[in-house]
Amino acid sequence: MIEVYTTNIPSENTANCILPNLKNNFPNLEFSYDIENQIINYPCTHSILRVEGESFNVEKVMFYIHKLGFRCDVLEDKPCKC
């Protein structure tokens, strides 16, 4: 299973601090992070968090990211109207 989330994690440096925490809390999952542009207007500008594993609770990952102080939503397959 793969799930893609939009986040407002602002930089690679911040993600490098968060990803080990995610891995410790969800040891059976793999995480990757991408950002192309500066996040100015979330969700229209966002970074991407990909999560891969056998199976997992999508909401638990979102809750944990929120607990760390960031926004996180499942990426919807539709254009942004911002």
PyMOL Python script that loads the backbone (N, CA, C, O; Angstrom):
from pymol import cmd

cmd.read_pdbstr("""\
ATOM      1  N   MET A   1       0.843  -1.171   0.000  1.00  0.00           N
ATOM      2  CA  MET A   1       0.000   0.000   0.000  1.00  0.00           C
ATOM      3  C   MET A   1       0.892   1.240   0.000  1.00  0.00           C
ATOM      4  O   MET A   1       1.888   1.303   0.722  1.00  0.00           O
ATOM      5  N   ILE A   2       0.527   2.207  -0.807  1.00  0.00           N
ATOM      6  CA  ILE A   2       1.218   3.494  -0.838  1.00  0.00           C
ATOM      7  C   ILE A   2       0.179   4.589  -0.654  1.00  0.00           C
ATOM      8  O   ILE A   2      -0.879   4.571  -1.283  1.00  0.00           O
ATOM      9  N   GLU A   3       0.494   5.546   0.221  1.00  0.00           N
ATOM     10  CA  GLU A   3      -0.365   6.714   0.389  1.00  0.00           C
ATOM     11  C   GLU A   3       0.495   7.952   0.217  1.00  0.00           C
ATOM     12  O   GLU A   3       1.639   7.996   0.669  1.00  0.00           O
ATOM     13  N   VAL A   4      -0.066   8.955  -0.442  1.00  0.00           N
ATOM     14  CA  VAL A   4       0.643  10.212  -0.665  1.00  0.00           C
ATOM     15  C   VAL A   4      -0.118  11.313   0.062  1.00  0.00           C
ATOM     16  O   VAL A   4      -1.332  11.463  -0.081  1.00  0.00           O
ATOM     17  N   TYR A   5       0.637  12.075   0.847  1.00  0.00           N
ATOM     18  CA  TYR A   5       0.067  13.156   1.642  1.00  0.00           C
ATOM     19  C   TYR A   5       0.631  14.497   1.188  1.00  0.00           C
ATOM     20  O   TYR A   5       1.783  14.579   0.761  1.00  0.00           O
ATOM     21  N   THR A   6      -0.176  15.538   1.281  1.00  0.00           N
ATOM     22  CA  THR A   6       0.347  16.899   1.165  1.00  0.00           C
ATOM     23  C   THR A   6       0.657  17.360   2.581  1.00  0.00           C
ATOM     24  O   THR A   6      -0.067  17.026   3.519  1.00  0.00           O
ATOM     25  N   THR A   7       1.736  18.128   2.737  1.00  0.00           N
ATOM     26  CA  THR A   7       2.102  18.646   4.054  1.00  0.00           C
ATOM     27  C   THR A   7       2.596  20.074   3.908  1.00  0.00           C
ATOM     28  O   THR A   7       2.839  20.563   2.805  1.00  0.00           O
ATOM     29  N   ASN A   8       2.737  20.722   5.045  1.00  0.00           N
ATOM     30  CA  ASN A   8       3.376  22.034   5.039  1.00  0.00           C
ATOM     31  C   ASN A   8       4.751  21.962   5.704  1.00  0.00           C
ATOM     32  O   ASN A   8       5.237  22.960   6.236  1.00  0.00           O
ATOM     33  N   ILE A   9       5.373  20.795   5.675  1.00  0.00           N
ATOM     34  CA  ILE A   9       6.751  20.646   6.148  1.00  0.00           C
ATOM     35  C   ILE A   9       7.609  21.471   5.205  1.00  0.00           C
ATOM     36  O   ILE A   9       7.689  21.161   4.016  1.00  0.00           O
ATOM     37  N   PRO A  10       8.263  22.535   5.722  1.00  0.00           N
ATOM     38  CA  PRO A  10       8.789  23.577   4.857  1.00  0.00           C
ATOM     39  C   PRO A  10      10.111  23.315   4.153  1.00  0.00           C
ATOM     40  O   PRO A  10      10.444  24.023   3.203  1.00  0.00           O
ATOM     41  N   SER A  11      10.875  22.314   4.591  1.00  0.00           N
ATOM     42  CA  SER A  11      12.197  22.156   3.987  1.00  0.00           C
ATOM     43  C   SER A  11      12.719  20.740   4.163  1.00  0.00           C
ATOM     44  O   SER A  11      12.212  19.961   4.971  1.00  0.00           O
ATOM     45  N   GLU A  12      13.737  20.434   3.388  1.00  0.00           N
ATOM     46  CA  GLU A  12      14.426  19.150   3.479  1.00  0.00           C
ATOM     47  C   GLU A  12      15.036  18.973   4.873  1.00  0.00           C
ATOM     48  O   GLU A  12      15.006  17.878   5.434  1.00  0.00           O
ATOM     49  N   ASN A  13      15.590  20.062   5.429  1.00  0.00           N
ATOM     50  CA  ASN A  13      16.189  19.983   6.763  1.00  0.00           C
ATOM     51  C   ASN A  13      15.163  19.602   7.819  1.00  0.00           C
ATOM     52  O   ASN A  13      15.433  18.759   8.674  1.00  0.00           O
ATOM     53  N   THR A  14      13.989  20.217   7.766  1.00  0.00           N
ATOM     54  CA  THR A  14      12.931  19.887   8.717  1.00  0.00           C
ATOM     55  C   THR A  14      12.481  18.444   8.525  1.00  0.00           C
ATOM     56  O   THR A  14      12.275  17.718   9.497  1.00  0.00           O
ATOM     57  N   ALA A  15      12.331  18.033   7.279  1.00  0.00           N
ATOM     58  CA  ALA A  15      11.924  16.657   6.989  1.00  0.00           C
ATOM     59  C   ALA A  15      12.957  15.671   7.519  1.00  0.00           C
ATOM     60  O   ALA A  15      12.593  14.605   8.018  1.00  0.00           O
ATOM     61  N   ASN A  16      14.239  16.010   7.419  1.00  0.00           N
ATOM     62  CA  ASN A  16      15.286  15.115   7.917  1.00  0.00           C
ATOM     63  C   ASN A  16      15.212  14.933   9.427  1.00  0.00           C
ATOM     64  O   ASN A  16      15.710  13.936   9.948  1.00  0.00           O
ATOM     65  N   CYS A  17      14.607  15.868  10.135  1.00  0.00           N
ATOM     66  CA  CYS A  17      14.378  15.728  11.579  1.00  0.00           C
ATOM     67  C   CYS A  17      13.119  14.907  11.863  1.00  0.00           C
ATOM     68  O   CYS A  17      13.064  14.160  12.840  1.00  0.00           O
ATOM     69  N   ILE A  18      12.125  15.049  11.015  1.00  0.00           N
ATOM     70  CA  ILE A  18      10.832  14.394  11.230  1.00  0.00           C
ATOM     71  C   ILE A  18      10.839  12.929  10.796  1.00  0.00           C
ATOM     72  O   ILE A  18      10.259  12.080  11.473  1.00  0.00           O
ATOM     73  N   LEU A  19      11.483  12.631   9.684  1.00  0.00           N
ATOM     74  CA  LEU A  19      11.427  11.272   9.133  1.00  0.00           C
ATOM     75  C   LEU A  19      11.942  10.213  10.108  1.00  0.00           C
ATOM     76  O   LEU A  19      11.325   9.152  10.205  1.00  0.00           O
ATOM     77  N   PRO A  20      13.043  10.442  10.839  1.00  0.00           N
ATOM     78  CA  PRO A  20      13.454   9.426  11.821  1.00  0.00           C
ATOM     79  C   PRO A  20      12.409   9.207  12.919  1.00  0.00           C
ATOM     80  O   PRO A  20      12.233   8.082  13.386  1.00  0.00           O
ATOM     81  N   ASN A  21      11.714  10.276  13.336  1.00  0.00           N
ATOM     82  CA  ASN A  21      10.639  10.128  14.324  1.00  0.00           C
ATOM     83  C   ASN A  21       9.509   9.270  13.775  1.00  0.00           C
ATOM     84  O   ASN A  21       8.964   8.419  14.479  1.00  0.00           O
ATOM     85  N   LEU A  22       9.163   9.497  12.522  1.00  0.00           N
ATOM     86  CA  LEU A  22       8.123   8.689  11.891  1.00  0.00           C
ATOM     87  C   LEU A  22       8.550   7.231  11.830  1.00  0.00           C
ATOM     88  O   LEU A  22       7.767   6.333  12.138  1.00  0.00           O
ATOM     89  N   LYS A  23       9.787   7.002  11.433  1.00  0.00           N
ATOM     90  CA  LYS A  23      10.299   5.627  11.308  1.00  0.00           C
ATOM     91  C   LYS A  23      10.304   4.924  12.663  1.00  0.00           C
ATOM     92  O   LYS A  23      10.011   3.731  12.743  1.00  0.00           O
ATOM     93  N   ASN A  24      10.639   5.665  13.739  1.00  0.00           N
ATOM     94  CA  ASN A  24      10.621   5.068  15.086  1.00  0.00           C
ATOM     95  C   ASN A  24       9.207   4.703  15.522  1.00  0.00           C
ATOM     96  O   ASN A  24       9.005   3.685  16.183  1.00  0.00           O
ATOM     97  N   ASN A  25       8.230   5.527  15.156  1.00  0.00           N
ATOM     98  CA  ASN A  25       6.847   5.272  15.550  1.00  0.00           C
ATOM     99  C   ASN A  25       6.116   4.303  14.635  1.00  0.00           C
ATOM    100  O   ASN A  25       5.144   3.665  15.039  1.00  0.00           O
ATOM    101  N   PHE A  26       6.588   4.199  13.410  1.00  0.00           N
ATOM    102  CA  PHE A  26       5.981   3.297  12.428  1.00  0.00           C
ATOM    103  C   PHE A  26       7.104   2.482  11.764  1.00  0.00           C
ATOM    104  O   PHE A  26       7.416   2.706  10.594  1.00  0.00           O
ATOM    105  N   PRO A  27       7.711   1.542  12.501  1.00  0.00           N
ATOM    106  CA  PRO A  27       8.918   0.855  12.006  1.00  0.00           C
ATOM    107  C   PRO A  27       8.712  -0.007  10.765  1.00  0.00           C
ATOM    108  O   PRO A  27       9.681  -0.319  10.072  1.00  0.00           O
ATOM    109  N   ASN A  28       7.495  -0.393  10.473  1.00  0.00           N
ATOM    110  CA  ASN A  28       7.245  -1.248   9.306  1.00  0.00           C
ATOM    111  C   ASN A  28       6.945  -0.456   8.040  1.00  0.00           C
ATOM    112  O   ASN A  28       6.627  -1.039   7.003  1.00  0.00           O
ATOM    113  N   LEU A  29       7.044   0.875   8.118  1.00  0.00           N
ATOM    114  CA  LEU A  29       6.713   1.716   6.971  1.00  0.00           C
ATOM    115  C   LEU A  29       7.955   2.410   6.435  1.00  0.00           C
ATOM    116  O   LEU A  29       8.923   2.633   7.163  1.00  0.00           O
ATOM    117  N   GLU A  30       7.913   2.745   5.166  1.00  0.00           N
ATOM    118  CA  GLU A  30       8.968   3.531   4.519  1.00  0.00           C
ATOM    119  C   GLU A  30       8.396   4.908   4.208  1.00  0.00           C
ATOM    120  O   GLU A  30       7.246   5.033   3.788  1.00  0.00           O
ATOM    121  N   PHE A  31       9.210   5.939   4.418  1.00  0.00           N
ATOM    122  CA  PHE A  31       8.784   7.322   4.220  1.00  0.00           C
ATOM    123  C   PHE A  31       9.730   8.025   3.258  1.00  0.00           C
ATOM    124  O   PHE A  31      10.938   7.789   3.272  1.00  0.00           O
ATOM    125  N   SER A  32       9.165   8.896   2.420  1.00  0.00           N
ATOM    126  CA  SER A  32      10.004   9.771   1.588  1.00  0.00           C
ATOM    127  C   SER A  32       9.314  11.142   1.494  1.00  0.00           C
ATOM    128  O   SER A  32       8.096  11.261   1.627  1.00  0.00           O
ATOM    129  N   TYR A  33      10.135  12.156   1.262  1.00  0.00           N
ATOM    130  CA  TYR A  33       9.676  13.542   1.285  1.00  0.00           C
ATOM    131  C   TYR A  33      10.180  14.258   0.045  1.00  0.00           C
ATOM    132  O   TYR A  33      11.321  14.052  -0.370  1.00  0.00           O
ATOM    133  N   ASP A  34       9.340  15.100  -0.551  1.00  0.00           N
ATOM    134  CA  ASP A  34       9.721  15.927  -1.705  1.00  0.00           C
ATOM    135  C   ASP A  34       9.141  17.322  -1.542  1.00  0.00           C
ATOM    136  O   ASP A  34       8.045  17.500  -1.009  1.00  0.00           O
ATOM    137  N   ILE A  35       9.891  18.299  -2.007  1.00  0.00           N
ATOM    138  CA  ILE A  35       9.395  19.674  -2.062  1.00  0.00           C
ATOM    139  C   ILE A  35       9.978  20.321  -3.312  1.00  0.00           C
ATOM    140  O   ILE A  35      11.158  20.144  -3.612  1.00  0.00           O
ATOM    141  N   GLU A  36       9.154  21.070  -4.040  1.00  0.00           N
ATOM    142  CA  GLU A  36       9.618  21.748  -5.241  1.00  0.00           C
ATOM    143  C   GLU A  36       9.712  23.252  -5.044  1.00  0.00           C
ATOM    144  O   GLU A  36      10.677  23.878  -5.482  1.00  0.00           O
ATOM    145  N   ASN A  37       8.718  23.832  -4.389  1.00  0.00           N
ATOM    146  CA  ASN A  37       8.653  25.278  -4.225  1.00  0.00           C
ATOM    147  C   ASN A  37       8.429  25.633  -2.762  1.00  0.00           C
ATOM    148  O   ASN A  37       8.016  24.796  -1.959  1.00  0.00           O
ATOM    149  N   GLN A  38       8.704  26.876  -2.434  1.00  0.00           N
ATOM    150  CA  GLN A  38       8.437  27.364  -1.089  1.00  0.00           C
ATOM    151  C   GLN A  38       6.943  27.273  -0.804  1.00  0.00           C
ATOM    152  O   GLN A  38       6.122  27.576  -1.670  1.00  0.00           O
ATOM    153  N   ILE A  39       6.595  26.861   0.398  1.00  0.00           N
ATOM    154  CA  ILE A  39       5.189  26.711   0.773  1.00  0.00           C
ATOM    155  C   ILE A  39       4.671  28.057   1.260  1.00  0.00           C
ATOM    156  O   ILE A  39       5.044  28.538   2.330  1.00  0.00           O
ATOM    157  N   ILE A  40       3.805  28.650   0.447  1.00  0.00           N
ATOM    158  CA  ILE A  40       3.260  29.963   0.757  1.00  0.00           C
ATOM    159  C   ILE A  40       1.776  29.871   1.096  1.00  0.00           C
ATOM    160  O   ILE A  40       1.296  30.558   1.998  1.00  0.00           O
ATOM    161  N   ASN A  41       1.053  29.022   0.375  1.00  0.00           N
ATOM    162  CA  ASN A  41      -0.397  28.964   0.491  1.00  0.00           C
ATOM    163  C   ASN A  41      -0.852  27.503   0.545  1.00  0.00           C
ATOM    164  O   ASN A  41      -1.352  26.964  -0.443  1.00  0.00           O
ATOM    165  N   TYR A  42      -0.675  26.871   1.703  1.00  0.00           N
ATOM    166  CA  TYR A  42      -1.102  25.478   1.838  1.00  0.00           C
ATOM    167  C   TYR A  42      -2.623  25.411   1.727  1.00  0.00           C
ATOM    168  O   TYR A  42      -3.297  26.233   2.348  1.00  0.00           O
ATOM    169  N   PRO A  43      -3.177  24.512   0.999  1.00  0.00           N
ATOM    170  CA  PRO A  43      -2.629  23.325   0.387  1.00  0.00           C
ATOM    171  C   PRO A  43      -2.196  23.488  -1.067  1.00  0.00           C
ATOM    172  O   PRO A  43      -1.652  22.550  -1.650  1.00  0.00           O
ATOM    173  N   CYS A  44      -2.424  24.661  -1.667  1.00  0.00           N
ATOM    174  CA  CYS A  44      -2.051  24.823  -3.077  1.00  0.00           C
ATOM    175  C   CYS A  44      -0.545  24.690  -3.276  1.00  0.00           C
ATOM    176  O   CYS A  44      -0.106  24.091  -4.258  1.00  0.00           O
ATOM    177  N   THR A  45       0.240  25.232  -2.376  1.00  0.00           N
ATOM    178  CA  THR A  45       1.679  24.957  -2.387  1.00  0.00           C
ATOM    179  C   THR A  45       1.945  24.062  -1.189  1.00  0.00           C
ATOM    180  O   THR A  45       1.530  24.365  -0.071  1.00  0.00           O
ATOM    181  N   HIS A  46       2.634  22.966  -1.427  1.00  0.00           N
ATOM    182  CA  HIS A  46       2.814  21.969  -0.379  1.00  0.00           C
ATOM    183  C   HIS A  46       4.048  21.121  -0.657  1.00  0.00           C
ATOM    184  O   HIS A  46       4.608  21.140  -1.753  1.00  0.00           O
ATOM    185  N   SER A  47       4.440  20.400   0.336  1.00  0.00           N
ATOM    186  CA  SER A  47       5.438  19.361   0.162  1.00  0.00           C
ATOM    187  C   SER A  47       4.691  18.028   0.136  1.00  0.00           C
ATOM    188  O   SER A  47       3.505  17.957   0.458  1.00  0.00           O
ATOM    189  N   ILE A  48       5.404  16.987  -0.251  1.00  0.00           N
ATOM    190  CA  ILE A  48       4.798  15.664  -0.401  1.00  0.00           C
ATOM    191  C   ILE A  48       5.471  14.684   0.552  1.00  0.00           C
ATOM    192  O   ILE A  48       6.697  14.638   0.653  1.00  0.00           O
ATOM    193  N   LEU A  49       4.657  13.908   1.242  1.00  0.00           N
ATOM    194  CA  LEU A  49       5.142  12.815   2.073  1.00  0.00           C
ATOM    195  C   LEU A  49       4.541  11.534   1.520  1.00  0.00           C
ATOM    196  O   LEU A  49       3.321  11.392   1.440  1.00  0.00           O
ATOM    197  N   ARG A  50       5.416  10.597   1.138  1.00  0.00           N
ATOM    198  CA  ARG A  50       4.952   9.302   0.645  1.00  0.00           C
ATOM    199  C   ARG A  50       5.200   8.264   1.738  1.00  0.00           C
ATOM    200  O   ARG A  50       6.251   8.241   2.378  1.00  0.00           O
ATOM    201  N   VAL A  51       4.202   7.412   1.927  1.00  0.00           N
ATOM    202  CA  VAL A  51       4.302   6.355   2.933  1.00  0.00           C
ATOM    203  C   VAL A  51       3.992   5.038   2.241  1.00  0.00           C
ATOM    204  O   VAL A  51       3.014   4.921   1.503  1.00  0.00           O
ATOM    205  N   GLU A  52       4.840   4.051   2.493  1.00  0.00           N
ATOM    206  CA  GLU A  52       4.659   2.741   1.866  1.00  0.00           C
ATOM    207  C   GLU A  52       4.814   1.653   2.911  1.00  0.00           C
ATOM    208  O   GLU A  52       5.711   1.702   3.753  1.00  0.00           O
ATOM    209  N   GLY A  53       3.922   0.663   2.843  1.00  0.00           N
ATOM    210  CA  GLY A  53       3.987  -0.478   3.748  1.00  0.00           C
ATOM    211  C   GLY A  53       2.914  -1.487   3.407  1.00  0.00           C
ATOM    212  O   GLY A  53       2.040  -1.234   2.578  1.00  0.00           O
ATOM    213  N   GLU A  54       2.992  -2.636   4.058  1.00  0.00           N
ATOM    214  CA  GLU A  54       2.010  -3.697   3.823  1.00  0.00           C
ATOM    215  C   GLU A  54       0.593  -3.164   3.996  1.00  0.00           C
ATOM    216  O   GLU A  54      -0.236  -3.254   3.090  1.00  0.00           O
ATOM    217  N   SER A  55       0.338  -2.619   5.153  1.00  0.00           N
ATOM    218  CA  SER A  55      -0.933  -1.963   5.434  1.00  0.00           C
ATOM    219  C   SER A  55      -0.691  -1.036   6.618  1.00  0.00           C
ATOM    220  O   SER A  55       0.175  -1.296   7.453  1.00  0.00           O
ATOM    221  N   PHE A  56      -1.459   0.040   6.683  1.00  0.00           N
ATOM    222  CA  PHE A  56      -1.316   0.978   7.783  1.00  0.00           C
ATOM    223  C   PHE A  56      -2.559   1.847   7.870  1.00  0.00           C
ATOM    224  O   PHE A  56      -3.359   1.929   6.939  1.00  0.00           O
ATOM    225  N   ASN A  57      -2.689   2.485   9.008  1.00  0.00           N
ATOM    226  CA  ASN A  57      -3.816   3.364   9.262  1.00  0.00           C
ATOM    227  C   ASN A  57      -3.442   4.771   8.775  1.00  0.00           C
ATOM    228  O   ASN A  57      -2.582   5.428   9.360  1.00  0.00           O
ATOM    229  N   VAL A  58      -4.082   5.215   7.722  1.00  0.00           N
ATOM    230  CA  VAL A  58      -3.804   6.505   7.099  1.00  0.00           C
ATOM    231  C   VAL A  58      -3.979   7.644   8.099  1.00  0.00           C
ATOM    232  O   VAL A  58      -3.178   8.578   8.131  1.00  0.00           O
ATOM    233  N   GLU A  59      -5.017   7.566   8.907  1.00  0.00           N
ATOM    234  CA  GLU A  59      -5.306   8.621   9.876  1.00  0.00           C
ATOM    235  C   GLU A  59      -4.262   8.691  10.987  1.00  0.00           C
ATOM    236  O   GLU A  59      -3.974   9.777  11.490  1.00  0.00           O
ATOM    237  N   LYS A  60      -3.688   7.549  11.380  1.00  0.00           N
ATOM    238  CA  LYS A  60      -2.664   7.554  12.425  1.00  0.00           C
ATOM    239  C   LYS A  60      -1.429   8.327  11.984  1.00  0.00           C
ATOM    240  O   LYS A  60      -0.846   9.068  12.776  1.00  0.00           O
ATOM    241  N   VAL A  61      -1.028   8.164  10.736  1.00  0.00           N
ATOM    242  CA  VAL A  61       0.120   8.907  10.205  1.00  0.00           C
ATOM    243  C   VAL A  61      -0.210  10.389  10.196  1.00  0.00           C
ATOM    244  O   VAL A  61       0.615  11.204  10.609  1.00  0.00           O
ATOM    245  N   MET A  62      -1.393  10.753   9.737  1.00  0.00           N
ATOM    246  CA  MET A  62      -1.807  12.155   9.720  1.00  0.00           C
ATOM    247  C   MET A  62      -1.820  12.730  11.133  1.00  0.00           C
ATOM    248  O   MET A  62      -1.338  13.842  11.351  1.00  0.00           O
ATOM    249  N   PHE A  63      -2.360  11.992  12.085  1.00  0.00           N
ATOM    250  CA  PHE A  63      -2.425  12.454  13.472  1.00  0.00           C
ATOM    251  C   PHE A  63      -1.021  12.706  14.017  1.00  0.00           C
ATOM    252  O   PHE A  63      -0.789  13.705  14.698  1.00  0.00           O
ATOM    253  N   TYR A  64      -0.093  11.813  13.724  1.00  0.00           N
ATOM    254  CA  TYR A  64       1.269  11.973  14.229  1.00  0.00           C
ATOM    255  C   TYR A  64       1.928  13.216  13.634  1.00  0.00           C
ATOM    256  O   TYR A  64       2.599  13.955  14.354  1.00  0.00           O
ATOM    257  N   ILE A  65       1.752  13.460  12.335  1.00  0.00           N
ATOM    258  CA  ILE A  65       2.295  14.663  11.711  1.00  0.00           C
ATOM    259  C   ILE A  65       1.673  15.908  12.353  1.00  0.00           C
ATOM    260  O   ILE A  65       2.379  16.878  12.629  1.00  0.00           O
ATOM    261  N   HIS A  66       0.375  15.889  12.590  1.00  0.00           N
ATOM    262  CA  HIS A  66      -0.301  17.009  13.260  1.00  0.00           C
ATOM    263  C   HIS A  66       0.266  17.223  14.656  1.00  0.00           C
ATOM    264  O   HIS A  66       0.445  18.361  15.089  1.00  0.00           O
ATOM    265  N   LYS A  67       0.552  16.119  15.366  1.00  0.00           N
ATOM    266  CA  LYS A  67       1.125  16.207  16.707  1.00  0.00           C
ATOM    267  C   LYS A  67       2.490  16.897  16.688  1.00  0.00           C
ATOM    268  O   LYS A  67       2.874  17.554  17.656  1.00  0.00           O
ATOM    269  N   LEU A  68       3.213  16.743  15.591  1.00  0.00           N
ATOM    270  CA  LEU A  68       4.521  17.391  15.433  1.00  0.00           C
ATOM    271  C   LEU A  68       4.377  18.864  15.038  1.00  0.00           C
ATOM    272  O   LEU A  68       5.376  19.579  14.966  1.00  0.00           O
ATOM    273  N   GLY A  69       3.150  19.323  14.782  1.00  0.00           N
ATOM    274  CA  GLY A  69       2.908  20.731  14.503  1.00  0.00           C
ATOM    275  C   GLY A  69       2.780  21.087  13.035  1.00  0.00           C
ATOM    276  O   GLY A  69       2.873  22.259  12.669  1.00  0.00           O
ATOM    277  N   PHE A  70       2.568  20.086  12.192  1.00  0.00           N
ATOM    278  CA  PHE A  70       2.459  20.337  10.755  1.00  0.00           C
ATOM    279  C   PHE A  70       1.110  19.872  10.242  1.00  0.00           C
ATOM    280  O   PHE A  70       0.450  19.028  10.847  1.00  0.00           O
ATOM    281  N   ARG A  71       0.717  20.440   9.114  1.00  0.00           N
ATOM    282  CA  ARG A  71      -0.524  20.022   8.458  1.00  0.00           C
ATOM    283  C   ARG A  71      -0.214  18.826   7.576  1.00  0.00           C
ATOM    284  O   ARG A  71       0.897  18.687   7.065  1.00  0.00           O
ATOM    285  N   CYS A  72      -1.191  17.980   7.406  1.00  0.00           N
ATOM    286  CA  CYS A  72      -1.011  16.770   6.618  1.00  0.00           C
ATOM    287  C   CYS A  72      -2.378  16.295   6.160  1.00  0.00           C
ATOM    288  O   CYS A  72      -3.274  16.084   6.978  1.00  0.00           O
ATOM    289  N   ASP A  73      -2.539  16.126   4.859  1.00  0.00           N
ATOM    290  CA  ASP A  73      -3.792  15.655   4.284  1.00  0.00           C
ATOM    291  C   ASP A  73      -3.485  14.661   3.179  1.00  0.00           C
ATOM    292  O   ASP A  73      -2.442  14.745   2.530  1.00  0.00           O
ATOM    293  N   VAL A  74      -4.387  13.728   2.970  1.00  0.00           N
ATOM    294  CA  VAL A  74      -4.237  12.800   1.854  1.00  0.00           C
ATOM    295  C   VAL A  74      -4.314  13.598   0.565  1.00  0.00           C
ATOM    296  O   VAL A  74      -5.209  14.428   0.403  1.00  0.00           O
ATOM    297  N   LEU A  75      -3.391  13.360  -0.350  1.00  0.00           N
ATOM    298  CA  LEU A  75      -3.375  14.048  -1.641  1.00  0.00           C
ATOM    299  C   LEU A  75      -4.594  13.622  -2.446  1.00  0.00           C
ATOM    300  O   LEU A  75      -4.806  12.438  -2.706  1.00  0.00           O
ATOM    301  N   GLU A  76      -5.377  14.597  -2.828  1.00  0.00           N
ATOM    302  CA  GLU A  76      -6.561  14.320  -3.654  1.00  0.00           C
ATOM    303  C   GLU A  76      -6.191  14.461  -5.119  1.00  0.00           C
ATOM    304  O   GLU A  76      -5.347  15.282  -5.480  1.00  0.00           O
ATOM    305  N   ASP A  77      -6.818  13.667  -5.948  1.00  0.00           N
ATOM    306  CA  ASP A  77      -6.539  13.673  -7.377  1.00  0.00           C
ATOM    307  C   ASP A  77      -7.442  14.696  -8.071  1.00  0.00           C
ATOM    308  O   ASP A  77      -8.318  14.336  -8.857  1.00  0.00           O
ATOM    309  N   LYS A  78      -7.211  15.978  -7.766  1.00  0.00           N
ATOM    310  CA  LYS A  78      -7.986  17.035  -8.407  1.00  0.00           C
ATOM    311  C   LYS A  78      -7.154  18.322  -8.396  1.00  0.00           C
ATOM    312  O   LYS A  78      -6.304  18.494  -7.522  1.00  0.00           O
ATOM    313  N   PRO A  79      -7.382  19.216  -9.340  1.00  0.00           N
ATOM    314  CA  PRO A  79      -6.618  20.465  -9.378  1.00  0.00           C
ATOM    315  C   PRO A  79      -7.003  21.387  -8.220  1.00  0.00           C
ATOM    316  O   PRO A  79      -8.144  21.380  -7.758  1.00  0.00           O
ATOM    317  N   CYS A  80      -6.046  22.169  -7.766  1.00  0.00           N
ATOM    318  CA  CYS A  80      -6.286  23.124  -6.693  1.00  0.00           C
ATOM    319  C   CYS A  80      -6.912  24.383  -7.279  1.00  0.00           C
ATOM    320  O   CYS A  80      -6.524  24.823  -8.362  1.00  0.00           O
ATOM    321  N   LYS A  81      -7.876  24.965  -6.574  1.00  0.00           N
ATOM    322  CA  LYS A  81      -8.568  26.170  -7.057  1.00  0.00           C
ATOM    323  C   LYS A  81      -8.249  27.361  -6.184  1.00  0.00           C
ATOM    324  O   LYS A  81      -9.143  28.121  -5.813  1.00  0.00           O
ATOM    325  N   CYS A  82      -6.969  27.530  -5.850  1.00  0.00           N
ATOM    326  CA  CYS A  82      -6.559  28.661  -5.006  1.00  0.00           C
ATOM    327  C   CYS A  82      -6.190  29.868  -5.856  1.00  0.00           C
ATOM    328  O   CYS A  82      -5.820  30.912  -5.318  1.00  0.00           O
TER     329      CYS A  82
END
""", "prot")
cmd.dss("prot")
cmd.show_as("cartoon", "prot")
cmd.util.cbc("prot")
cmd.orient("prot")
